Amino acid sequence: MTDLQTVDAPATPDTPERPTEAVSPTGGSPQAAPVRGSRVRRRLPRWRELQPYLRTGPIRLSPTERRLASAATIWDLRSVARRHVPRAVFDYVDGAAESETSLRRSREAYTRVEFVPSVLRDVSVVDTSTTILGRPSSLPIVFAPTGFTRLMNHEGEPAVARVAGRLGVPYALSTLGTTSPEDVASAAPDTNRWFQLYLWNDRDAGVELVRRARAAGFSALVLTVDTPVAGARLRDVHNGFTIPPTLSLRTLFDIAVHPGWWFNLLTTEPLRFAAFTETQGTVADLINRVFDPTISVADLGWLRDAWDGPIVIKGIQTVDDARAMIDGGADAIVISNHGGRQLDRAPTPLEQLPVIAEAVGHRAEVYVDGGILSGADVVAAVSLGARAALVGRAYLYGLMAGGERGVERAAELLRKELVRTMQLLGVPSVTGLSPARARLRDR
Ligand SMILES: Cc1cc2nc3c(=O)[nH]c(=O)nc-3n(C[C@H](O)[C@H](O)[C@H](O)COP(=O)(O)O)c2cc1C
């Protein structure tokens, strides 16, 4: 018999050869349908016909590449990250202050967004570009400053800065960075680099750091103002998290579970802060040593003199503060509660955005952050009045999941989601994203 010949399927042993009942299409009385007459004719398939079913995707030998390729959302990257790094590291990134209510509310606010689409618009080409502080940006996104980045993955700040450059968006280096401004500049010379400053009690040291950043070609200064003292990050307390990590019995067990992370930590440049020498202790100890509760609006004055580029004030939560910062010389503000890592039960940035943008948007650029984990969230933020959205954890999950390739995957997901959401909204360019396009439901 050739593979072209057909074969009759034998009646299955448990199928009795008796008429079965079929209901007529008109709903009339059932008719008898003999099984023998309705036998399915079978044949052997040709090899050619099997081929389409056997098509495989690209073969990825690297386990990291396989993990990243299977992540379809930032949440998926978060799951990969959770398995990939020690628990204390994951919790340091993922966690927030006290009951984590600020963070939960920030994320929940994005689930209450209702988009208002238009149909039959030509959205074959979508222009996601905008300008941020007068410079072109391919998306209304900024990579937020995050401290201790080399802890999440040894590739650290240079990797994140390079991906931001390839994506075409600004990257902000933190005062608590683990790579110096000069090294980030040489690793990512073409990236639009911002420098984030915490003003600590040694003002001269702060000014010196700012001068170094300017000399290294950083284009904007971000002053973070929501940290007079450290927030209570309880996950860090429970995990006994210290910087650098201390070797305890628990750590030794962790080395066995995450050998790759520890191998990278111990065989690359020692993990240290680029701007500080005294780094022993818990994160809260360090932050409390670094932060200065005496900082006030008056400090904006001399900072203006020390930095001749644009100044962004990060950590604004009310209309009054937004006005005061702009009166004091800020070129832009970030509505932010530090990703819920400082004041718990703080105002929810997305909810504050429309009213603050309405009050000061004509005088300064307004950005927002906190809880943004998809390109659709960015579309919502821009529609509700933000010039751009800062993302922190979104790229850090990628970094923990797979170093620079992981950040790249996070960037790709954010970009694709943003483009798709704009197409489904019927809005072909960022200028078309207005409050008419998104509203916040009560629940
Ligand atoms: C691990 C981590 C470290 C951070 N370090 C800093 C920092 O050094 N300076 C700063 O201004 N903000 C810092 N932030 C806050 C971010 O800049 C940003 O406000 C926040 O991550 C936004 O929320 P999201 O993570 O939900 O996107 C950090 C956030 C995280 C998650």
Ligand as a Chemical Component Dictionary entry (heavy atoms), coordinates in Angstrom:
data_LIG
# 
_chem_comp.id                   LIG 
_chem_comp.type                 NON-POLYMER 
_chem_comp.pdbx_formal_charge   0 
_chem_comp.three_letter_code    LIG 
# 
loop_
_chem_comp_atom.comp_id 
_chem_comp_atom.atom_id 
_chem_comp_atom.alt_atom_id 
_chem_comp_atom.type_symbol 
_chem_comp_atom.charge 
_chem_comp_atom.model_Cartn_x 
_chem_comp_atom.model_Cartn_y 
_chem_comp_atom.model_Cartn_z 
_chem_comp_atom.pdbx_ordinal 
LIG C1  C1  C 0 15.810 49.417 43.109 1  
LIG C2  C2  C 0 15.445 50.861 42.987 2  
LIG C3  C3  C 0 16.415 51.815 43.263 3  
LIG C4  C4  C 0 16.098 53.171 43.142 4  
LIG N1  N1  N 0 17.071 54.110 43.359 5  
LIG C5  C5  C 0 16.783 55.411 43.161 6  
LIG C6  C6  C 0 17.816 56.390 43.273 7  
LIG O1  O1  O 0 18.960 56.079 43.541 8  
LIG N2  N2  N 0 17.475 57.689 43.058 9  
LIG C7  C7  C 0 16.193 58.069 42.743 10 
LIG O2  O2  O 0 15.933 59.266 42.557 11 
LIG N3  N3  N 0 15.211 57.158 42.619 12 
LIG C8  C8  C 0 15.485 55.849 42.801 13 
LIG N4  N4  N 0 14.494 54.919 42.643 14 
LIG C9  C9  C 0 13.138 55.351 42.230 15 
LIG C10 C10 C 0 13.041 55.399 40.704 16 
LIG O3  O3  O 0 13.819 56.423 40.173 17 
LIG C11 C11 C 0 11.589 55.625 40.270 18 
LIG O4  O4  O 0 11.079 56.750 40.909 19 
LIG C12 C12 C 0 10.700 54.419 40.563 20 
LIG O5  O5  O 0 11.404 53.226 40.333 21 
LIG C13 C13 C 0 9.459  54.446 39.699 22 
LIG O6  O6  O 0 8.629  53.381 39.992 23 
LIG P1  P1  P 0 8.633  51.980 39.172 24 
LIG O7  O7  O 0 9.819  51.221 39.672 25 
LIG O8  O8  O 0 7.362  51.337 39.572 26 
LIG O9  O9  O 0 8.755  52.307 37.699 27 
LIG C14 C14 C 0 14.789 53.552 42.749 28 
LIG C15 C15 C 0 13.838 52.587 42.488 29 
LIG C16 C16 C 0 14.151 51.249 42.583 30 
LIG C17 C17 C 0 13.105 50.232 42.257 31 
# 
loop_
_chem_comp_bond.comp_id 
_chem_comp_bond.atom_id_1 
_chem_comp_bond.atom_id_2 
_chem_comp_bond.value_order 
_chem_comp_bond.pdbx_ordinal 
LIG C1  C2  SING 1  
LIG C2  C3  SING 2  
LIG C2  C16 DOUB 3  
LIG C3  C4  DOUB 4  
LIG C4  N1  SING 5  
LIG C4  C14 SING 6  
LIG N1  C5  DOUB 7  
LIG C5  C6  SING 8  
LIG C5  C8  SING 9  
LIG C6  O1  DOUB 10 
LIG C6  N2  SING 11 
LIG N2  C7  SING 12 
LIG C7  O2  DOUB 13 
LIG C7  N3  SING 14 
LIG N3  C8  DOUB 15 
LIG C8  N4  SING 16 
LIG N4  C9  SING 17 
LIG N4  C14 SING 18 
LIG C9  C10 SING 19 
LIG C10 O3  SING 20 
LIG C10 C11 SING 21 
LIG C11 O4  SING 22 
LIG C11 C12 SING 23 
LIG C12 O5  SING 24 
LIG C12 C13 SING 25 
LIG C13 O6  SING 26 
LIG O6  P1  SING 27 
LIG P1  O7  DOUB 28 
LIG P1  O8  SING 29 
LIG P1  O9  SING 30 
LIG C14 C15 DOUB 31 
LIG C15 C16 SING 32 
LIG C16 C17 SING 33 
# 
